[in-house]
């Protein structure tokens, strides 16, 4: 219950902030992600033996200040989305204009910096060995490139997509050429694994849902509820701390009301995204809102195989994106702020 203090505080504070101030807070997310990357660098430089703040089964991998590689990898991906949102919000509005001859595109320093950040993100996410976030990153290349390239011509947008793909390809080539492709090999080996423990205890989680539906067992009671139905042949020295599927875990703990809240959020996410497409606000404001919506979509997809929102850091970032999406396209504040900074 005390965990809700964090999102409640951000929602209440966000209600008193301007959209420009909310977007500015995304810069803090990027800074804190940078701190985690520095910690991850120290962990790798020690050979994966030191600089881990917590006891973790993922020791030896870059984790930053996290105990779980999946959550660290997701934070990096969310920081990349935050960078695209900032780029859109604080960029001079570009209006479609006739183009004579072959379409041309000038890359400014901010776009080059963003592309560099994408390459770094690709390398670190791959090094964590997180399969889910690696897939989400690949699926994000196209939408993030389209959101980052402020172009009225598809030729320019596709050039941005090609640039992003080239950057990721460069990372892979550099790893092969330097003989450090074992990072990618290790990730591919994890994808090739046919044995995944979560596939074994998900049936038990479904049994827990059936035993306690529709009211659930109460938030924070997953451990007790799961042990009541866990099959004896799965009992050992290790225990299941979470369902590794937040939709299943919410169904166990909160029952039908919890699933209804989940569904209401996903519907709101879709409705707000469509509303932005119909908004008469500046393209910058609309794209900033779409970045927030995309970040929340990534977390929702990640929740199918993990429990990212149960970590306070991810919860706080998600709540900030919710605040930004809720305000996007509802006034000319974003356009004024963008114009004032250029």
C-alpha positions as CSV (number, residue, x, y, z in Angstrom):
1,X,0.0,0.0,0.0
2,X,2.8,2.4,0.8
3,X,4.1,2.0,-2.7
4,X,1.2,4.0,-4.0
5,X,2.6,7.0,-2.2
6,X,5.0,7.4,-5.1
7,X,2.6,7.5,-8.0
8,X,0.0,9.5,-6.0
9,X,2.7,12.1,-5.2
10,X,3.7,12.4,-8.9
11,X,0.0,12.7,-10.0
12,X,-0.7,15.4,-7.4
13,X,2.5,17.3,-8.2
14,X,1.9,16.9,-12.0
15,X,-1.5,18.4,-11.7
16,X,0.1,21.7,-10.6
17,X,2.9,21.7,-13.2
18,X,2.8,22.9,-16.8
19,X,3.4,20.5,-19.6
20,X,6.8,22.1,-20.1
21,X,7.7,21.3,-16.5
22,X,6.5,17.7,-16.8
23,X,8.6,17.2,-19.9
24,X,11.6,18.8,-18.1
25,X,11.3,16.1,-15.5
26,X,11.9,13.5,-18.2
27,X,15.4,15.0,-18.4
28,X,15.8,13.9,-14.8
29,X,14.8,10.4,-15.8
30,X,17.6,10.4,-18.5
31,X,20.1,11.7,-15.9
32,X,19.2,9.0,-13.4
33,X,19.5,6.4,-16.2
34,X,22.9,7.8,-16.9
35,X,23.9,7.2,-13.3
36,X,22.7,3.6,-13.6
37,X,24.8,3.2,-16.7
38,X,27.8,4.4,-14.9
39,X,27.2,1.9,-12.1
40,X,26.7,-0.8,-14.8
41,X,30.1,0.2,-16.3
42,X,31.8,-0.2,-12.9
43,X,30.1,-3.7,-12.5
44,X,31.4,-4.8,-15.9
45,X,34.9,-3.3,-15.3
46,X,35.1,-5.4,-12.1
47,X,34.5,-8.6,-14.2
48,X,31.0,-8.8,-12.8
49,X,32.1,-9.3,-9.2
50,X,31.7,-5.9,-7.5
51,X,29.7,-2.7,-7.2
52,X,26.3,-4.5,-6.8
53,X,24.2,-2.8,-4.2
54,X,21.9,-5.8,-3.7
55,X,22.3,-9.6,-3.5
56,X,21.0,-10.8,-6.8
57,X,20.9,-13.9,-8.9
58,X,21.8,-11.7,-11.9
59,X,25.3,-10.9,-10.6
60,X,27.8,-10.8,-13.3
61,X,25.6,-8.8,-15.7
62,X,25.2,-5.0,-15.9
63,X,22.4,-4.1,-13.6
64,X,23.0,-0.5,-12.5
65,X,21.2,0.2,-9.2
66,X,18.7,-2.6,-9.9
67,X,18.6,-6.2,-8.7
68,X,16.9,-7.4,-11.9
69,X,18.3,-7.2,-15.4
70,X,14.9,-6.9,-17.1
71,X,13.9,-3.8,-15.1
72,X,17.3,-2.1,-15.8
73,X,16.9,-2.8,-19.5
74,X,13.4,-1.4,-19.5
75,X,14.5,1.8,-17.8
76,X,17.1,2.3,-20.5
77,X,14.4,1.8,-23.2
78,X,12.0,4.2,-21.4
79,X,14.9,6.8,-21.1
80,X,15.3,6.6,-24.9
81,X,11.6,7.3,-25.4
82,X,11.9,10.2,-22.9
83,X,14.7,11.6,-25.0
84,X,12.5,11.5,-28.2
85,X,9.7,13.2,-26.2
86,X,12.0,16.0,-25.1
87,X,13.4,16.4,-28.6
88,X,9.9,16.9,-30.0
89,X,8.7,19.2,-27.3
90,X,11.6,21.6,-27.4
91,X,12.0,21.7,-31.2
92,X,10.9,24.6,-33.4
93,X,7.7,23.8,-35.2
94,X,8.2,22.8,-38.7
95,X,5.3,23.2,-41.1
96,X,4.9,21.2,-44.3
97,X,6.2,23.2,-47.3
98,X,6.7,22.4,-51.0
99,X,10.0,20.7,-51.7
100,X,11.7,21.4,-55.0
101,X,13.9,18.6,-56.4
102,X,15.2,15.8,-54.3
103,X,14.1,15.9,-50.6
104,X,17.0,16.8,-48.3
105,X,17.4,16.4,-44.6
106,X,19.8,18.2,-42.3
107,X,20.6,16.4,-39.1
108,X,21.0,18.7,-36.1
109,X,23.2,17.9,-33.1
110,X,20.3,16.8,-31.0
111,X,19.2,14.1,-33.5
112,X,22.8,12.9,-33.8
113,X,23.0,12.7,-30.0
114,X,19.8,10.8,-29.9
115,X,21.0,8.3,-32.5
116,X,24.2,7.8,-30.4
117,X,22.1,7.2,-27.3
118,X,20.1,4.6,-29.2
119,X,23.3,2.7,-30.1
120,X,24.4,2.8,-26.5
121,X,21.0,1.6,-25.4
122,X,21.1,-1.3,-27.9
123,X,24.5,-2.4,-26.6
124,X,23.6,-2.3,-22.9
125,X,20.2,-3.9,-23.3
126,X,21.9,-6.7,-25.2
127,X,24.5,-7.0,-22.5
128,X,21.8,-7.5,-19.8
129,X,20.5,-10.5,-21.6
130,X,16.9,-9.4,-21.3
131,X,15.0,-11.2,-24.0
132,X,11.7,-9.3,-23.5
133,X,13.3,-5.9,-23.6
134,X,15.5,-6.8,-26.5
135,X,12.4,-7.7,-28.5
136,X,10.7,-4.5,-27.4
137,X,13.8,-2.5,-28.4
138,X,13.8,-4.0,-31.9
139,X,10.1,-3.3,-32.3
140,X,10.7,0.3,-31.1
141,X,13.2,1.2,-33.7
142,X,10.7,2.1,-36.4
143,X,8.2,4.1,-34.2
144,X,10.9,6.0,-32.3
145,X,12.7,6.9,-35.6
146,X,9.4,8.2,-37.1
147,X,8.7,10.2,-33.9
148,X,12.2,11.6,-33.8
149,X,12.5,12.7,-37.4
150,X,10.4,15.8,-37.7
151,X,9.6,15.5,-41.4
152,X,6.7,16.2,-43.7
153,X,8.1,13.8,-46.3
154,X,8.2,10.0,-46.0
155,X,11.5,10.0,-47.7
156,X,13.0,11.9,-44.8
157,X,11.3,9.8,-42.2
158,X,12.5,6.6,-43.9
159,X,16.0,8.0,-43.9
160,X,15.7,8.4,-40.1
161,X,14.6,4.8,-39.8
162,X,17.6,3.7,-42.0
163,X,19.9,5.7,-39.8
164,X,18.6,4.1,-36.6
165,X,19.0,0.6,-38.2
166,X,22.5,1.5,-39.3
167,X,23.4,2.5,-35.8
168,X,22.2,-0.8,-34.3
169,X,23.9,-2.7,-37.1
170,X,27.2,-0.9,-36.3
171,X,27.0,-2.1,-32.7
172,X,26.7,-5.7,-33.9
173,X,29.5,-5.3,-36.4
174,X,31.8,-3.7,-33.8
175,X,31.1,-6.6,-31.4
176,X,31.9,-9.2,-34.0
177,X,35.1,-7.3,-35.2
178,X,36.4,-6.9,-31.6
179,X,35.7,-10.6,-30.7
180,X,33.2,-9.6,-28.1
181,X,30.2,-11.2,-29.8
182,X,29.8,-13.5,-26.9
183,X,27.3,-11.0,-25.5
184,X,25.1,-11.4,-28.5
185,X,25.7,-15.2,-28.4
186,X,24.6,-15.4,-24.8
187,X,21.4,-13.5,-25.6
188,X,20.7,-15.8,-28.5
189,X,21.3,-18.8,-26.3
190,X,18.6,-17.5,-23.9
191,X,16.2,-17.1,-26.8
192,X,16.9,-20.7,-27.8
193,X,16.1,-22.1,-24.4
194,X,13.1,-24.3,-24.5
195,X,12.9,-24.4,-20.7
196,X,11.5,-21.4,-18.9
197,X,10.4,-21.6,-15.3
198,X,7.6,-19.1,-15.7
199,X,5.9,-21.5,-18.1
200,X,5.9,-24.1,-15.3
201,X,4.3,-21.9,-12.6
202,X,1.9,-20.0,-14.8
203,X,-0.6,-22.9,-14.6
204,X,-0.4,-22.8,-10.8
205,X,-1.1,-19.0,-11.0
206,X,-4.2,-19.7,-13.1
207,X,-5.3,-22.2,-10.4
208,X,-4.8,-19.5,-7.8
209,X,-7.0,-17.2,-9.9
210,X,-9.8,-19.8,-10.2
211,X,-9.6,-20.5,-6.4
212,X,-10.1,-16.9,-5.4
213,X,-12.1,-15.4,-8.3
214,X,-13.8,-12.9,-8.5
215,X,-12.7,-11.0,-5.3
216,X,-9.0,-11.9,-5.2
217,X,-6.8,-12.5,-2.1
218,X,-5.8,-8.9,-1.5
219,X,-2.9,-6.8,-2.8
220,X,0.5,-8.0,-1.6
221,X,-0.7,-11.6,-0.9
222,X,0.6,-13.3,-4.0
223,X,3.2,-15.4,-2.0
224,X,0.6,-16.9,0.3
225,X,-2.0,-17.4,-2.4
226,X,0.4,-19.1,-4.7
227,X,1.9,-21.5,-2.1
228,X,-1.6,-22.8,-1.5
229,X,-1.9,-24.1,-5.0
230,X,1.7,-24.7,-6.0
231,X,2.4,-28.2,-7.1
232,X,4.6,-30.3,-4.9
233,X,6.9,-31.3,-7.7
234,X,7.8,-27.6,-8.1
235,X,8.6,-27.0,-4.5
236,X,12.3,-26.5,-3.7
237,X,14.9,-24.2,-2.1
238,X,13.9,-21.4,-4.5
239,X,10.4,-19.8,-4.3
240,X,8.3,-17.8,-6.7
241,X,8.3,-14.2,-5.6
242,X,6.0,-12.9,-8.4
243,X,3.9,-14.4,-11.1
244,X,6.1,-12.8,-13.8
245,X,3.0,-11.7,-15.5
246,X,1.4,-8.7,-13.9
247,X,-2.0,-9.4,-15.4
248,X,-2.1,-12.9,-13.7
249,X,-0.8,-11.4,-10.5
250,X,-3.4,-8.7,-10.4
251,X,-6.1,-11.3,-11.1
252,X,-4.9,-13.3,-8.1
253,X,-4.6,-10.4,-5.7
254,X,-7.3,-8.0,-6.9
255,X,-9.7,-10.3,-8.8
256,X,-12.2,-9.0,-11.2
257,X,-12.0,-5.4,-9.9
258,X,-8.2,-5.3,-10.5
259,X,-8.6,-6.7,-14.1
260,X,-11.3,-4.0,-14.7
261,X,-8.9,-1.3,-13.6
262,X,-6.2,-2.8,-16.0
263,X,-8.7,-2.8,-18.8
264,X,-9.9,0.7,-18.1
265,X,-6.3,1.9,-18.3
266,X,-5.6,0.2,-21.6
267,X,-8.9,1.7,-23.0
268,X,-7.9,5.1,-21.7
269,X,-4.5,4.7,-23.4
270,X,-6.0,3.9,-26.7
271,X,-8.6,6.7,-26.5
272,X,-6.1,9.4,-25.6
273,X,-3.8,8.2,-28.4
274,X,-6.6,8.5,-30.9
275,X,-7.7,11.8,-29.5
276,X,-4.2,13.2,-30.1
277,X,-4.4,12.3,-33.7
278,X,-7.5,14.5,-34.0
279,X,-6.1,17.3,-31.9
280,X,-5.6,20.8,-33.4
281,X,-2.6,21.5,-31.3
282,X,1.0,21.8,-32.6
283,X,2.7,18.7,-34.1
284,X,5.3,19.0,-31.4
285,X,2.6,18.7,-28.6
286,X,1.0,15.7,-30.4
287,X,4.2,13.8,-30.9
288,X,5.2,14.4,-27.2
289,X,1.9,12.8,-26.2
290,X,2.5,9.9,-28.5
291,X,5.9,9.3,-27.0
292,X,4.3,9.1,-23.6
293,X,1.6,6.7,-24.9
294,X,4.3,4.6,-26.6
295,X,6.3,4.3,-23.4
296,X,3.2,3.1,-21.5
297,X,2.5,0.6,-24.3
298,X,6.0,-0.8,-23.9
299,X,5.5,-1.2,-20.1
300,X,2.1,-2.9,-20.7
301,X,3.7,-5.4,-23.1
302,X,6.6,-6.0,-20.8
303,X,4.1,-6.8,-18.0
304,X,3.0,-9.9,-19.9
305,X,6.2,-11.6,-18.9
306,X,7.4,-9.6,-15.9
307,X,6.3,-7.2,-13.1
308,X,8.0,-3.9,-14.0
309,X,5.5,-1.5,-12.5
310,X,6.0,-3.1,-9.1
311,X,9.4,-1.6,-9.0
312,X,9.3,2.0,-7.6
313,X,11.6,3.4,-10.2
314,X,9.6,2.1,-13.1
315,X,6.4,3.0,-11.4
316,X,7.5,6.6,-11.0
317,X,8.6,6.9,-14.6
318,X,5.3,5.4,-15.8
319,X,3.3,7.8,-13.7
320,X,5.1,10.8,-15.1
321,X,4.3,9.5,-18.7
322,X,0.7,9.2,-17.6
323,X,0.7,12.8,-16.5
324,X,2.2,14.0,-19.8
325,X,-0.2,12.0,-21.9
326,X,-3.2,13.2,-19.9
327,X,-2.3,16.8,-20.6
328,X,-1.0,16.4,-24.2
329,X,-3.0,18.2,-26.9
330,X,-5.2,20.0,-24.4
331,X,-4.1,23.6,-24.9
332,X,-1.5,25.7,-26.7
333,X,0.9,25.6,-23.7
334,X,3.3,23.1,-25.5
335,X,3.5,25.2,-28.6
336,X,4.2,28.4,-26.6
337,X,6.9,26.6,-24.6
338,X,8.4,25.2,-27.7
339,X,8.5,28.6,-29.4
340,X,9.9,30.3,-26.3
341,X,12.9,28.0,-26.3
342,X,13.9,28.4,-29.9
